[in-house]
Amino acid sequence: VQLQASGGGLVQAGGSLRLSCAASGGPFGAYLMGWFRQAPGKEREFVAAISAGGTKTYYTDPVKDRFAISRDNAKNTVSLQMNSLQPEDTAVYYCARLGRSYSSEGYDSSRQYNVWGQGTLVTVSS
């Protein structure tokens, strides 16, 4: 499977962006999907994840009241709606597929994901 992320850009603080990730060439609906981000000079960190069926969502604390993850298994897409963006949200955002099907174990660990998109840059100006 291949993942293609899009939707990044430059936005002022307080603004919104919607990231999308399209999967092709392999199974999608049986896997938890996650978003991670990596800021300059920092390690990649977990942002949000959604279970295979879309019934459970997970967020890192700094974004849980501002970001919303969703998926459309019919279209093989996962999205991340980001509201009230702050300069500290500036990073390259990556979508990824968990390594095991029908599992949520290790959803917040990048080591548990085995398929990654190319990343999309989000820049939030103050």
C-alpha positions as CSV (number, residue, x, y, z in Angstrom):
1,V,0.0,0.0,0.0
2,Q,1.0,3.6,-0.7
3,L,0.0,6.6,1.3
4,Q,-0.2,10.1,-0.2
5,A,-0.7,13.0,2.3
6,S,-1.8,16.5,1.2
7,G,-3.4,19.7,2.6
8,G,-0.5,21.3,4.3
9,G,0.4,25.0,3.9
10,L,0.9,28.3,5.6
11,V,-1.7,29.6,8.0
12,Q,-1.9,32.3,10.7
13,A,-2.2,31.4,14.3
14,G,-5.8,30.6,15.1
15,G,-6.5,29.4,11.6
16,S,-7.5,25.9,10.3
17,L,-6.2,23.3,7.9
18,R,-7.5,20.0,6.8
19,L,-5.0,17.3,6.0
20,S,-5.9,14.3,3.9
21,C,-4.2,11.0,3.3
22,A,-5.2,8.7,0.4
23,A,-4.3,5.0,0.4
24,S,-3.8,3.0,-2.7
25,G,-2.5,-0.4,-3.8
26,G,-3.3,-2.4,-0.7
27,P,-5.7,-3.0,2.2
28,F,-6.9,0.0,4.2
29,G,-10.1,-0.6,6.1
30,A,-8.6,-3.3,8.3
31,Y,-5.9,-1.1,9.8
32,L,-5.7,1.7,12.4
33,M,-4.4,4.9,10.8
34,G,-2.4,7.5,12.5
35,W,-1.0,11.0,12.0
36,F,2.5,11.9,13.3
37,R,4.4,15.2,13.1
38,Q,8.0,16.2,13.2
39,A,9.1,19.7,13.9
40,P,12.6,21.0,12.9
41,G,15.2,19.5,15.3
42,K,12.7,17.3,17.1
43,E,11.8,13.7,17.1
44,R,8.7,12.5,15.3
45,E,5.7,12.5,17.6
46,F,2.2,11.0,17.7
47,V,-0.7,13.3,16.9
48,A,-3.8,11.3,16.4
49,A,-5.1,7.9,15.4
50,I,-8.3,6.2,14.4
51,S,-9.3,2.6,14.6
52,A,-9.9,0.4,11.6
53,G,-13.7,0.8,11.8
54,G,-13.5,4.5,12.8
55,T,-15.2,4.0,16.1
56,K,-12.3,4.9,18.3
57,T,-10.0,7.9,18.1
58,Y,-6.9,8.8,20.0
59,Y,-5.1,12.1,20.5
60,T,-2.1,13.5,22.1
61,D,-3.0,15.9,24.8
62,P,-1.9,19.2,23.2
63,V,-4.3,18.7,20.2
64,K,-7.2,16.8,21.6
65,D,-9.5,19.8,21.8
66,R,-8.4,21.3,18.5
67,F,-7.8,18.4,16.1
68,A,-10.3,15.8,14.8
69,I,-9.3,12.6,12.9
70,S,-11.7,10.8,10.6
71,R,-11.7,8.2,7.9
72,D,-13.7,7.1,4.9
73,N,-13.1,3.4,4.3
74,A,-15.1,3.5,1.1
75,K,-12.7,6.1,-0.3
76,N,-9.6,4.8,1.4
77,T,-8.9,8.1,3.0
78,V,-8.1,9.5,6.4
79,S,-8.3,13.1,7.4
80,L,-7.1,15.4,10.1
81,Q,-9.0,18.6,10.7
82,M,-6.8,21.1,12.6
83,N,-8.4,24.1,14.2
84,S,-7.0,26.9,16.4
85,L,-3.6,26.2,15.0
86,Q,-0.6,27.6,17.0
87,P,3.0,28.2,16.0
88,E,4.0,25.1,18.0
89,D,1.9,23.0,15.6
90,T,4.4,23.8,12.8
91,A,5.8,20.5,11.5
92,V,5.9,18.0,8.7
93,Y,2.8,15.9,9.2
94,Y,2.9,12.2,8.2
95,C,0.0,9.7,7.9
96,A,0.8,6.1,8.6
97,R,-0.7,2.6,8.8
98,L,-0.3,0.4,11.8
99,G,1.6,-2.8,11.2
100,R,-1.1,-5.2,12.4
101,S,-4.6,-5.4,11.2
102,Y,-7.6,-5.1,13.5
103,S,-5.4,-3.9,16.3
104,S,-4.9,-0.6,18.2
105,E,-1.9,-1.8,20.2
106,G,0.9,0.7,20.1
107,Y,-1.1,3.3,18.3
108,D,1.1,6.1,19.7
109,S,4.4,4.6,18.8
110,S,5.9,5.2,15.4
111,R,7.7,1.9,15.6
112,Q,4.4,0.1,15.4
113,Y,3.6,1.6,11.9
114,N,5.1,0.0,8.8
115,V,3.7,2.2,6.0
116,W,4.3,5.9,5.9
117,G,3.2,8.7,3.6
118,Q,5.7,11.3,2.3
119,G,4.7,14.1,4.7
120,T,3.0,17.5,4.2
121,L,4.4,20.7,5.7
122,V,2.2,22.8,8.0
123,T,3.6,26.2,8.9
124,V,1.7,28.4,11.5
125,S,2.8,32.0,11.7
126,S,2.3,34.1,14.8
